Amino acid sequence: MDAANVVYVNVQAEGARISPQDISDDNIAFLSNFWKANQTVLHVKLLGTQVLKTGNINKKVLFGNIGTAKIYLPIEKAALLPNQDPMTLATHLVSVVIEATDLHDEGNRVLFVNREKALETLKGVNQSRLKAGERAYGVIQRVTRGAYVLNVGGELAYLPRAYYDWDFEKLGHVGDEFPVLIQPNRSRNNRSTIQKEQNTTEQEPTRHRYMVVSRRDLLPNPLNEIQFDTGSIVDGKVMRFTQNGGVAVEIAKGLTVLASGRIFGMHQPPKINDHVTIRISNTSNGRMIGHITSVINDSTERMIQQR
């Protein structure tokens, strides 16, 4: 299906691909006027920017298509942050409401839309249920070094990578959408981590408080299926290194132990995909923590065995 011939009509989150509406030459005029009259929130794809001349005024707009109609989103109605590149809105579906139409010329139909009003509508509809402990729906709009930035009910939310999945190998991408569980609010002084990492090139959570969500907590926890007692020694494979110097070791599909990076007696550090043995030291809070007791090289020769 041609992306220009379908729009999504819902108030779940900006960019949610829920309730698709097919667009054709036969229904474009009726639907456009209906959506305009009801200020319906639509989720559409933008393609780029251009300068639109209206009379003696040149106005910069973002543009896209809905069926055979051209859509124009004036920059001043795009809800951009200071210094935000308008083209960042072309990386994901955006929410808009139709403000004005020109449908008389079948060969040059035009819709003028407003993203700012659409986001306000989403926030108003979802505000009462965007509370800690509640389920919501999110769409990834940006990926940073340590987290995903989602739109959840019109609000921006921060999803730490550790909260994405129990399986550390699984990664999210811009446009992915899924249910989330809202976590307790956190306070931060100065700018949020998201602002520091991206220099305000995309919309962020508020300056002092932002919503934190988890996808992982709505998924089955493999730790509940496979039980290990404290002190157990198991085999695993090194999957990645954490920013604080730890080692993530997978001991079963989707089941990862976070090990200390301090491995006494080792002359060479472990490498990604090395096979190791690990002693479980803690299994609380839905996570397992341990320390590596031995590392085996690619030829399976044991390199070190801690006492």
C-alpha positions as CSV (number, residue, x, y, z in Angstrom):
1,M,0.0,0.0,0.0
2,D,1.3,3.4,-1.0
3,A,2.1,5.4,2.3
4,A,0.6,8.5,0.7
5,N,-2.8,6.7,0.3
6,V,-3.3,5.9,3.9
7,V,-3.4,8.0,7.1
8,Y,-3.8,6.8,10.7
9,V,-6.6,8.2,12.9
10,N,-6.2,7.7,16.6
11,V,-5.3,9.6,19.8
12,Q,-2.9,7.0,21.3
13,A,0.4,8.6,20.5
14,E,2.0,10.7,17.8
15,G,2.9,8.4,15.0
16,A,0.8,5.4,16.1
17,R,-0.1,3.2,13.1
18,I,-3.6,2.4,14.5
19,S,-6.9,2.7,12.7
20,P,-5.6,3.2,9.1
21,Q,-7.9,5.1,6.7
22,D,-7.5,4.5,3.0
23,I,-7.5,7.6,0.8
24,S,-8.8,7.7,-2.8
25,D,-9.9,10.3,-5.3
26,D,-13.5,9.5,-4.4
27,N,-13.3,10.1,-0.7
28,I,-10.4,12.7,-0.2
29,A,-12.8,15.7,-0.4
30,F,-15.4,14.3,2.0
31,L,-12.8,13.0,4.5
32,S,-10.8,16.2,4.5
33,N,-13.9,18.3,5.3
34,F,-15.1,15.8,7.9
35,W,-11.7,15.7,9.6
36,K,-11.5,19.5,9.5
37,A,-14.9,20.0,11.0
38,N,-14.2,17.5,13.9
39,Q,-10.6,18.6,14.4
40,T,-9.6,14.9,14.0
41,V,-6.0,14.0,14.9
42,L,-4.3,12.4,11.9
43,H,-0.8,10.8,11.7
44,V,0.9,11.5,8.4
45,K,4.3,11.4,6.8
46,L,6.1,14.6,5.9
47,L,8.6,14.7,3.1
48,G,10.6,17.9,3.4
49,T,10.5,21.7,3.5
50,Q,9.8,24.3,0.8
51,V,9.1,28.0,0.5
52,L,5.4,28.6,-0.2
53,K,4.5,31.9,-1.8
54,T,1.1,33.4,-0.8
55,G,0.6,36.8,-2.3
56,N,3.7,38.8,-1.5
57,I,4.7,36.7,1.4
58,N,7.1,33.8,1.3
59,K,6.4,31.2,4.0
60,K,8.5,28.2,4.9
61,V,6.5,25.0,5.3
62,L,6.9,21.3,5.7
63,F,5.1,19.4,3.1
64,G,3.7,15.9,2.4
65,N,0.8,14.1,0.7
66,I,-2.5,12.6,1.7
67,G,-3.7,10.8,-1.3
68,T,-3.8,13.3,-4.2
69,A,-3.9,16.3,-1.9
70,K,-0.8,18.2,-0.9
71,I,-0.4,19.0,2.8
72,Y,1.4,22.0,4.1
73,L,2.5,22.5,7.7
74,P,3.7,26.0,8.4
75,I,6.9,26.1,10.5
76,E,5.3,28.3,13.1
77,K,2.6,25.6,13.7
78,A,5.0,22.7,13.8
79,A,5.7,22.8,17.6
80,L,9.4,22.9,17.0
81,L,11.9,23.6,19.9
82,P,14.4,26.4,19.6
83,N,17.2,25.4,17.2
84,Q,15.3,22.2,16.2
85,D,15.8,21.3,12.5
86,P,12.4,21.0,10.9
87,M,13.6,18.0,8.9
88,T,13.7,16.0,12.1
89,L,9.9,15.7,11.7
90,A,10.4,13.8,8.5
91,T,12.0,10.9,10.3
92,H,8.7,9.7,11.9
93,L,5.0,10.1,11.4
94,V,3.6,13.3,12.9
95,S,0.2,14.3,14.3
96,V,-1.8,17.1,12.6
97,V,-5.2,18.5,12.4
98,I,-6.6,20.1,9.3
99,E,-7.2,23.9,9.6
100,A,-8.0,24.9,6.0
101,T,-8.7,23.2,2.7
102,D,-8.6,24.1,-1.0
103,L,-10.2,21.2,-2.8
104,H,-11.9,22.9,-5.7
105,D,-9.2,22.1,-8.2
106,E,-9.0,18.3,-8.4
107,G,-5.5,18.5,-9.9
108,N,-4.2,20.8,-7.1
109,R,-5.9,19.9,-3.8
110,V,-4.3,21.5,-0.8
111,L,-4.7,21.0,3.0
112,F,-3.1,23.3,5.6
113,V,-2.4,21.5,8.9
114,N,-1.4,22.3,12.4
115,R,0.8,20.0,14.5
116,E,0.8,22.1,17.6
117,K,-3.0,21.8,18.0
118,A,-2.8,18.0,17.4
119,L,-0.3,17.5,20.2
120,E,-2.5,19.6,22.5
121,T,-5.4,17.4,21.7
122,L,-3.4,14.2,22.3
123,K,-2.3,15.6,25.7
124,G,-5.8,16.6,26.7
125,V,-7.3,13.2,25.9
126,N,-4.6,11.2,27.6
127,Q,-3.6,13.4,30.5
128,S,-5.8,11.7,33.1
129,R,-4.3,8.2,32.4
130,L,-0.6,9.2,32.1
131,K,0.2,8.3,35.7
132,A,2.8,6.0,37.3
133,G,1.7,2.4,37.2
134,E,-0.7,2.9,34.3
135,R,-0.3,1.3,30.9
136,A,0.0,3.5,27.8
137,Y,1.1,3.4,24.2
138,G,4.4,4.8,22.8
139,V,6.1,5.3,19.6
140,I,9.9,5.7,19.3
141,Q,10.8,9.1,17.7
142,R,14.5,9.2,18.4
143,V,17.3,7.0,19.6
144,T,20.1,8.4,21.9
145,R,23.1,6.6,23.3
146,G,21.5,5.4,26.4
147,A,17.7,5.7,25.8
148,Y,14.8,5.9,23.4
149,V,12.7,9.1,23.2
150,L,9.0,8.2,22.7
151,N,5.8,10.0,22.2
152,V,3.3,8.7,24.7
153,G,-0.2,10.2,24.5
154,G,1.2,13.5,23.1
155,E,3.8,13.7,25.8
156,L,7.5,12.9,25.4
157,A,8.9,10.1,27.5
158,Y,12.3,8.6,28.2
159,L,12.8,4.9,27.9
160,P,16.2,3.8,29.2
161,R,17.7,1.0,27.0
162,A,17.7,-1.3,30.0
163,Y,13.9,-1.0,30.2
164,Y,13.4,-1.9,26.5
165,D,13.7,-5.7,26.8
166,W,14.9,-8.5,29.1
167,D,17.1,-9.5,26.1
168,F,19.9,-7.0,25.9
169,E,20.5,-7.9,22.2
170,K,17.1,-6.6,21.2
171,L,17.0,-3.0,20.0
172,G,14.3,-0.5,19.1
173,H,14.2,1.7,16.1
174,V,12.5,5.0,15.1
175,G,8.9,4.3,14.3
176,D,8.6,1.2,16.5
177,E,5.4,1.3,18.7
178,F,4.3,-0.8,21.6
179,P,2.5,-0.7,25.0
180,V,4.5,0.8,27.9
181,L,4.3,0.9,31.7
182,I,4.7,4.4,33.2
183,Q,7.3,4.6,35.9
184,P,7.4,7.0,38.9
185,N,8.4,10.5,37.9
186,R,12.0,11.6,38.4
187,S,13.3,15.0,39.2
188,R,16.4,16.4,37.5
189,N,18.2,19.7,37.9
190,N,19.4,21.6,34.9
191,R,18.8,19.9,31.6
192,S,17.7,16.3,31.1
193,T,20.0,13.6,29.9
194,I,18.2,13.7,26.6
195,Q,18.9,17.4,26.1
196,K,22.5,17.0,26.9
197,E,23.0,14.2,24.4
198,Q,21.1,15.7,21.5
199,N,21.6,19.5,22.1
200,T,17.8,20.1,21.8
201,T,17.6,18.9,18.1
202,E,14.4,17.1,18.9
203,Q,11.5,17.6,21.2
204,E,12.3,16.5,24.8
205,P,10.6,16.0,28.1
206,T,10.2,19.0,30.3
207,R,13.2,20.7,31.9
208,H,12.7,19.5,35.4
209,R,10.4,16.5,35.2
210,Y,10.0,13.9,32.5
211,M,8.0,10.8,32.1
212,V,10.0,7.5,32.3
213,V,8.4,4.4,30.8
214,S,9.3,0.7,30.4
215,R,8.5,-1.7,27.7
216,R,10.3,-4.6,29.4
217,D,8.0,-4.6,32.5
218,L,5.1,-5.6,30.3
219,L,6.9,-8.6,28.8
220,P,7.3,-12.0,30.5
221,N,10.4,-12.1,32.7
222,P,12.5,-15.1,31.7
223,L,13.9,-15.1,35.3
224,N,10.5,-16.4,36.4
225,E,10.9,-19.4,34.1
226,I,14.4,-20.3,35.0
227,Q,15.4,-20.1,38.7
228,F,19.0,-20.0,39.9
229,D,20.0,-19.9,43.6
230,T,22.5,-17.5,44.9
231,G,26.0,-19.0,44.5
232,S,25.1,-21.1,41.4
233,I,27.8,-21.2,38.7
234,V,26.5,-21.2,35.1
235,D,27.9,-20.9,31.6
236,G,27.2,-17.9,29.4
237,K,28.4,-15.6,26.6
238,V,29.6,-12.0,26.8
239,M,27.1,-9.9,25.0
240,R,28.2,-6.3,25.7
241,F,30.0,-4.0,28.1
242,T,28.1,-1.4,30.1
243,Q,28.9,2.3,30.5
244,N,29.9,1.8,34.2
245,G,32.4,-1.0,33.4
246,G,30.2,-4.0,33.9
247,V,29.8,-7.0,31.6
248,A,26.4,-8.3,30.3
249,V,26.5,-12.1,30.1
250,E,23.7,-14.1,28.5
251,I,23.1,-17.4,30.2
252,A,19.9,-18.3,28.3
253,K,18.0,-16.7,25.5
254,G,16.7,-13.4,26.9
255,L,18.2,-14.0,30.3
256,T,21.2,-11.9,31.1
257,V,23.4,-11.6,34.2
258,L,25.2,-8.3,34.9
259,A,28.7,-9.0,36.1
260,S,31.3,-6.8,37.7
261,G,34.1,-5.8,35.3
262,R,36.6,-6.5,38.0
263,I,37.9,-10.1,37.3
264,F,40.9,-10.8,39.6
265,G,43.9,-12.6,38.1
266,M,43.0,-12.0,34.5
267,H,45.7,-10.6,32.3
268,Q,43.5,-10.0,29.2
269,P,39.9,-8.7,29.5
270,P,37.0,-10.7,28.1
271,K,35.8,-10.0,24.6
272,I,32.4,-9.9,23.0
273,N,31.2,-13.5,22.3
274,D,33.7,-15.0,24.8
275,H,32.3,-17.9,26.7
276,V,32.6,-17.6,30.4
277,T,31.4,-19.1,33.7
278,I,29.7,-16.8,36.1
279,R,28.7,-17.1,39.8
280,I,25.2,-15.7,40.6
281,S,25.4,-13.4,43.6
282,N,21.9,-11.7,43.6
283,T,18.6,-12.4,41.9
284,S,16.4,-9.6,43.3
285,N,14.4,-6.9,41.5
286,G,13.9,-9.1,38.4
287,R,17.6,-9.0,37.6
288,M,20.5,-11.3,38.2
289,I,23.9,-10.0,39.3
290,G,27.1,-12.0,39.5
291,H,30.8,-12.1,38.8
292,I,32.8,-14.0,36.2
293,T,34.8,-16.9,37.5
294,S,36.5,-18.0,34.3
295,V,36.9,-17.1,30.7
296,I,37.4,-19.5,27.8
297,N,39.0,-18.3,24.6
298,D,37.8,-19.1,21.0
299,S,39.5,-22.5,21.1
300,T,37.6,-23.3,24.3
301,E,40.9,-23.4,26.3
302,R,40.3,-22.2,29.8
303,M,42.3,-19.0,30.4
304,I,41.7,-18.4,34.1
305,Q,40.0,-20.1,37.0
306,Q,39.4,-18.0,40.1
307,R,39.9,-19.6,43.4
